[in-house]
């Protein structure tokens, strides 16, 4: 059996423990939902971004993909920018918290689900990308827009189920 030749932009396709992936996704999805409850506008969005960066660092480690915080931060911004309006929900819900009482209540109700769904979708997109031999350098946000939207909807269901568990 010949070893698959890899370049700087392609990673070897390796088997990853599905239970470990699921645990990582679930943990970070929960953490994002909790961060969504923070009543301070934009602090929640910064927190969710940090959680997503940490999750991508862990996922990339499972697949042996080099991680650079600055590169990944730009890629994450590109992904969320490419999927507007789905990606815009998080900052808008956060900004709504600035409106006294009603805005805060609405933001605290909606943002945890949006944050969890976004984190879940980001995880699923990158797991699929890494599993197919992709790296951060070969990631194209435009190519995953539909899959992200699909996973965001699935993530909303997952977040609603998580909320029901609480």
Backbone bond lengths (Angstrom), bond angles and torsions (degrees), N, CA, C in turn:
res aa  C-N    CA-C-N  psi(-1)  N-CA   C-N-CA  omega(-1)  CA-C   N-CA-C  phi
1 X - - - 1.442 - - 1.524 108.25 -
2 X 1.337 116.69 128.47 1.454 120.70 179.83 1.520 109.99 -86.54
3 X 1.324 115.12 142.29 1.456 119.43 175.91 1.519 108.64 -73.55
4 X 1.305 115.80 142.24 1.456 119.66 178.72 1.523 109.13 -72.77
5 X 1.326 115.84 127.91 1.446 120.38 179.32 1.518 108.54 -77.20
6 X 1.325 116.35 134.41 1.456 119.49 -179.79 1.517 109.83 -120.57
7 X 1.311 114.05 155.68 1.454 120.09 175.40 1.514 107.68 -114.46
8 X 1.306 115.55 -177.78 1.456 120.00 179.48 1.528 110.99 -63.52
9 X 1.313 116.85 -27.37 1.450 120.06 -176.52 1.527 113.66 -98.62
10 X 1.307 118.06 -6.00 1.455 120.42 178.59 1.516 108.92 -124.68
11 X 1.305 115.22 133.05 1.455 120.84 179.29 1.517 108.84 -98.76
12 X 1.325 116.36 154.02 1.460 117.42 175.17 1.533 109.95 -66.47
13 X 1.299 116.65 143.32 1.456 120.28 177.10 1.518 106.89 -79.39
14 X 1.344 115.66 118.62 1.456 119.83 -177.55 1.525 110.20 -126.37
15 X 1.300 114.93 157.02 1.456 121.34 176.67 1.528 108.33 -79.92
16 X 1.296 116.15 134.07 1.454 121.64 179.50 1.521 107.96 -123.25
17 X 1.311 115.94 142.36 1.457 122.21 179.64 1.533 109.70 -63.56
18 X 1.324 116.97 110.88 1.466 121.64 -176.62 1.524 111.22 -61.04
19 X 1.316 117.89 -36.51 1.462 120.33 179.92 1.529 110.63 -63.85
20 X 1.325 116.88 -38.67 1.463 120.90 178.17 1.530 110.60 -66.23
21 X 1.328 116.12 -41.78 1.466 119.84 177.17 1.528 110.39 -61.45
22 X 1.320 116.17 -48.65 1.471 120.86 -178.96 1.528 111.25 -59.41
23 X 1.318 116.46 -41.84 1.467 121.16 179.68 1.531 110.49 -64.09
24 X 1.315 116.85 -42.58 1.465 121.13 179.61 1.526 110.72 -64.51
25 X 1.325 116.65 -44.93 1.468 120.76 179.63 1.527 109.90 -63.35
26 X 1.310 117.36 -46.28 1.469 120.93 -178.30 1.520 110.90 -62.36
27 X 1.324 117.73 -44.64 1.468 121.51 -179.61 1.532 110.72 -59.40
28 X 1.323 116.26 -48.70 1.462 120.15 -176.46 1.537 112.00 -72.71
29 X 1.316 117.08 -29.78 1.462 120.70 175.39 1.531 109.28 -65.78
30 X 1.322 116.37 -44.78 1.473 121.37 176.90 1.528 110.49 -62.00
31 X 1.323 116.30 -46.44 1.467 120.61 -178.78 1.530 110.67 -59.68
32 X 1.316 117.25 -39.29 1.463 120.88 178.62 1.529 111.14 -66.25
33 X 1.325 116.02 -40.27 1.464 119.72 177.91 1.526 110.25 -61.95
34 X 1.304 116.62 -42.79 1.470 120.81 178.94 1.530 109.95 -64.22
35 X 1.321 116.82 -42.12 1.469 120.28 179.22 1.528 110.20 -62.85
36 X 1.313 117.18 -30.85 1.457 121.02 178.72 1.515 113.95 -64.72
37 X 1.317 117.36 -17.83 1.462 121.80 179.64 1.534 111.33 -81.93
38 X 1.319 117.97 -16.86 1.467 121.17 -180.00 1.529 108.23 -56.50
39 X 1.333 117.99 124.83 1.462 120.51 -172.95 1.536 115.29 -76.67
40 X 1.304 118.53 -3.34 1.463 121.21 -176.82 1.528 111.20 -90.69
41 X 1.330 117.07 121.64 1.466 120.05 178.96 1.527 111.45 -58.27
42 X 1.301 116.02 140.08 1.465 127.00 178.19 1.521 114.39 70.91
43 X 1.326 119.46 -26.66 1.468 120.81 174.53 1.526 108.11 -63.14
44 X 1.320 115.90 -39.02 1.461 121.09 178.91 1.529 111.50 -63.87
45 X 1.334 116.82 -41.60 1.469 120.77 -179.41 1.533 110.18 -66.45
46 X 1.323 116.66 -41.75 1.468 120.60 177.46 1.530 109.53 -62.78
47 X 1.319 116.45 -41.02 1.464 120.74 178.78 1.515 112.27 -64.60
48 X 1.321 117.19 -43.04 1.470 121.10 179.03 1.528 109.76 -64.46
49 X 1.330 116.75 -39.96 1.465 120.03 177.74 1.526 110.58 -61.66
50 X 1.322 116.95 -42.80 1.472 120.61 178.19 1.530 110.70 -62.99
51 X 1.319 117.05 -39.67 1.470 121.12 178.39 1.526 109.78 -64.42
52 X 1.330 116.93 -43.22 1.460 120.35 179.66 1.528 111.36 -65.80
53 X 1.325 117.40 -38.81 1.468 120.21 176.59 1.521 110.79 -62.41
54 X 1.325 116.42 -43.77 1.462 120.22 178.21 1.528 110.84 -62.33
55 X 1.315 116.44 -41.30 1.463 120.73 179.00 1.530 110.42 -62.74
56 X 1.325 117.00 -45.10 1.470 120.09 179.39 1.523 111.39 -65.11
57 X 1.329 117.06 -33.59 1.465 120.27 175.76 1.527 109.79 -62.19
58 X 1.332 116.03 -44.79 1.465 119.96 -179.80 1.531 111.46 -68.13
59 X 1.322 117.05 -43.72 1.467 119.97 179.80 1.525 110.54 -62.94
60 X 1.327 116.99 -41.85 1.465 119.60 -179.89 1.527 110.83 -64.73
61 X 1.312 116.31 -33.07 1.469 120.60 178.27 1.536 110.61 -64.65
62 X 1.341 116.97 -41.12 1.468 120.69 177.51 1.525 111.28 -58.07
63 X 1.328 115.83 -36.58 1.464 121.01 -176.59 1.527 113.37 -95.21
64 X 1.324 117.38 0.92 1.462 120.45 179.46 1.525 113.25 70.58
65 X 1.322 116.74 30.15 1.466 122.36 -178.96 1.535 108.35 -96.62
66 X 1.330 118.02 128.84 1.470 119.41 177.09 1.537 111.05 -61.21
67 X 1.317 115.76 139.71 1.458 122.19 -177.66 1.520 109.87 -116.37
68 X 1.316 116.30 128.96 1.457 122.74 173.71 1.521 106.96 -127.74
69 X 1.325 116.77 116.01 1.464 121.08 -174.41 1.530 111.87 -53.01
70 X 1.319 117.74 -45.68 1.470 120.02 -177.47 1.522 112.03 -65.82
71 X 1.322 117.11 -42.63 1.463 121.10 178.78 1.525 109.71 -63.76
72 X 1.309 116.65 -46.06 1.466 120.83 -176.74 1.530 110.59 -68.63
73 X 1.321 117.68 -35.92 1.460 120.92 177.03 1.539 110.02 -60.29
74 X 1.319 116.48 -42.60 1.469 120.59 177.72 1.528 111.42 -65.88
75 X 1.319 116.61 -41.34 1.464 121.04 179.46 1.529 110.36 -64.38
76 X 1.328 115.74 -42.75 1.465 120.43 179.41 1.530 110.13 -62.47
77 X 1.324 116.97 -43.07 1.460 120.79 176.45 1.513 111.94 -62.28
78 X 1.329 116.53 -39.98 1.469 120.82 178.04 1.525 111.10 -64.78
79 X 1.327 116.43 -41.76 1.466 120.24 179.46 1.522 110.23 -62.48
80 X 1.321 116.57 -50.30 1.462 119.46 -177.44 1.523 111.22 -67.78
81 X 1.322 117.66 -31.25 1.455 120.93 175.32 1.513 112.20 -70.02
82 X 1.319 116.82 -33.03 1.469 121.69 -178.75 1.520 112.08 -73.15
83 X 1.313 117.22 -22.25 1.462 119.84 -175.30 1.527 112.62 -104.39
84 X 1.321 116.98 19.55 1.458 119.98 175.35 1.529 106.86 -58.67
85 X 1.304 123.07 135.91 1.445 127.25 14.16 1.526 114.81 -89.61
86 X 1.331 119.57 -8.55 1.460 121.01 -179.13 1.519 111.00 -56.15
87 X 1.318 117.24 -45.66 1.456 121.70 -178.62 1.509 113.58 -72.18
88 X 1.323 117.82 -20.14 1.464 121.29 -178.29 1.520 112.28 -78.25
89 X 1.316 117.67 -17.20 1.458 120.82 -177.35 1.512 113.61 -59.74
90 X 1.314 116.73 -38.25 1.463 121.56 -177.58 1.527 111.43 -63.50
91 X 1.341 119.68 -55.17 1.465 118.80 178.88 1.532 113.30 -63.09
92 X 1.328 117.50 -35.57 1.465 119.94 179.99 1.528 111.21 -67.13
93 X 1.316 116.89 -43.18 1.465 120.05 177.88 1.520 110.35 -64.84
94 X 1.321 116.20 -36.30 1.464 120.18 177.34 1.520 110.62 -65.25
95 X 1.325 116.99 -45.73 1.464 121.42 -179.29 1.525 110.90 -63.03
96 X 1.315 116.99 -32.07 1.467 120.72 179.19 1.522 111.41 -61.77
97 X 1.315 117.73 -24.64 1.459 121.24 179.59 1.527 112.08 -64.53
98 X 1.339 117.10 -17.83 1.462 120.69 179.64 1.529 112.04 -71.56
99 X 1.327 117.33 -20.52 1.462 121.00 177.23 1.522 107.61 -77.67
100 X 1.334 116.86 119.73 1.475 119.43 -176.98 1.524 113.06 -54.48
101 X 1.274 115.61 142.92 1.453 128.72 176.32 1.536 113.42 58.39
102 X 1.325 118.21 -72.13 1.474 120.87 -175.37 1.528 110.62 -64.52
103 X 1.316 117.27 -46.80 1.465 121.15 -179.53 1.513 111.60 -64.65
104 X 1.314 115.79 -42.35 1.465 119.97 179.15 1.525 110.20 -62.89
105 X 1.315 116.03 -45.57 1.474 119.82 -179.86 1.528 110.81 -62.95
106 X 1.331 116.62 -44.99 1.469 120.07 -179.70 1.524 110.80 -64.46
107 X 1.330 116.89 -41.90 1.461 120.95 -179.87 1.514 112.52 -64.71
108 X 1.335 115.74 -40.87 1.463 120.09 -179.08 1.529 111.12 -68.86
109 X 1.326 116.94 -27.21 1.464 120.67 178.73 1.531 110.87 -80.32
110 X 1.335 116.93 -44.41 1.467 119.81 -173.19 1.527 113.90 -88.36
111 X 1.330 117.54 -36.21 1.460 119.34 -172.73 1.526 114.26 -62.69
112 X 1.327 120.60 -39.39 1.471 118.17 178.69 1.530 112.84 -57.97
113 X 1.328 117.61 -39.61 1.470 120.25 179.86 1.526 110.15 -69.98
114 X 1.335 117.24 -42.90 1.470 120.19 178.85 1.530 111.24 -64.36
115 X 1.330 116.75 -41.77 1.469 120.84 -179.59 1.529 110.46 -64.85
116 X 1.321 116.13 -45.09 1.464 120.33 179.58 1.527 110.63 -64.44
117 X 1.335 117.16 -43.83 1.463 121.27 -179.05 1.523 110.83 -64.06
118 X 1.318 116.94 -40.37 1.463 120.86 178.92 1.524 110.84 -64.31
119 X 1.316 116.62 -45.31 1.467 120.78 -179.95 1.529 110.48 -63.81
120 X 1.309 116.54 -43.44 1.463 121.59 178.18 1.533 109.94 -59.35
121 X 1.339 116.71 -46.33 1.471 121.23 -178.60 1.528 111.07 -64.70
122 X 1.322 117.40 -42.94 1.472 121.02 177.89 1.529 109.36 -59.13
123 X 1.328 116.35 -44.66 1.464 120.32 -179.98 1.525 111.03 -60.17
124 X 1.311 116.91 -49.47 1.461 120.65 -177.24 1.522 112.02 -63.15
125 X 1.329 117.10 -38.98 1.462 121.43 178.49 1.526 110.69 -62.77
126 X 1.330 116.81 -46.40 1.461 119.33 -177.39 1.526 112.58 -75.06
127 X 1.314 117.70 -32.20 1.467 119.30 175.40 1.525 109.07 -62.18
128 X 1.325 116.76 -45.88 1.470 120.01 178.27 1.534 110.30 -61.21
129 X 1.319 116.73 -43.79 1.461 121.76 -178.33 1.529 111.22 -63.80
130 X 1.322 116.85 -48.02 1.467 120.57 -179.75 1.524 111.52 -66.19
131 X 1.331 116.20 -39.70 1.467 120.29 -178.60 1.530 111.97 -63.44
132 X 1.325 116.65 -25.35 1.460 119.91 179.59 1.533 112.10 -92.94
133 X 1.332 116.66 9.77 1.465 120.50 177.43 1.516 114.24 94.44
134 X 1.316 117.54 4.65 1.454 121.14 179.69 1.522 112.07 -75.50
135 X 1.310 114.60 159.63 1.466 122.13 176.06 1.526 107.59 -127.70
136 X 1.324 116.12 178.92 1.454 118.83 175.25 1.527 110.43 -63.57
137 X 1.326 116.53 -32.58 1.464 120.71 -178.36 1.529 113.32 -70.82
138 X 1.332 117.16 -22.67 1.473 120.19 -179.10 1.526 112.22 -102.58
139 X 1.315 116.89 3.57 1.465 120.53 -176.51 1.519 110.68 -72.53
140 X 1.333 116.49 128.96 1.453 122.80 178.35 1.529 108.61 -122.76
141 X 1.347 117.31 104.53 1.466 120.30 -177.33 1.527 113.78 -56.76
142 X 1.315 117.21 -34.15 1.464 120.25 -178.94 1.530 112.17 -62.32
143 X 1.326 116.14 -33.36 1.467 120.20 -177.31 1.532 113.13 -74.47
144 X 1.330 116.93 -17.13 1.467 119.35 -175.50 1.531 113.38 -112.23
145 X 1.325 116.83 9.06 1.468 120.66 -177.20 1.528 112.51 -54.83
146 X 1.318 116.32 -48.41 1.471 119.91 -178.12 1.526 111.28 -66.20
147 X 1.334 115.69 -43.18 1.467 119.11 179.84 1.529 110.12 -64.48
148 X 1.336 116.99 -40.25 1.465 120.29 177.45 1.527 109.71 -59.86
149 X 1.321 117.65 -47.50 1.464 121.51 -179.26 1.528 110.73 -59.46
150 X 1.328 116.16 -41.69 1.463 121.55 178.33 1.534 110.70 -63.64
151 X 1.321 115.91 -44.56 1.462 120.51 -179.86 1.529 111.49 -71.12
152 X 1.333 117.51 -29.98 1.464 121.13 175.98 1.527 109.60 -63.41
153 X 1.329 116.70 -44.31 1.473 120.41 177.65 1.528 110.49 -62.55
154 X 1.334 115.57 -42.74 1.466 119.36 177.22 1.527 109.77 -63.43
155 X 1.320 116.10 -39.96 1.465 121.01 178.67 1.517 112.79 -63.36
156 X 1.327 117.30 -33.82 1.462 120.35 176.20 1.530 110.37 -64.06
157 X 1.332 116.16 -39.72 1.467 120.13 177.49 1.523 110.16 -65.38
158 X 1.346 115.98 -43.80 1.466 120.86 178.82 1.529 109.60 -60.73
159 X 1.334 116.91 -44.60 1.461 121.27 -179.58 1.526 111.41 -63.92
160 X 1.319 116.92 -39.44 1.467 120.61 177.98 1.523 110.56 -64.11
161 X 1.338 116.04 -39.37 1.469 120.29 177.14 1.526 110.72 -66.03
162 X 1.329 116.14 -38.98 1.466 120.41 177.62 1.518 109.59 -62.98
163 X 1.327 116.12 -42.94 1.467 121.25 -179.90 1.525 110.10 -61.48
164 X 1.332 116.50 -40.55 1.459 121.22 179.56 1.530 111.15 -65.13
165 X 1.350 116.72 -32.04 1.467 120.60 178.17 1.511 111.91 -65.76
166 X 1.338 115.96 -32.74 1.460 121.52 -178.70 1.499 108.46 -76.76
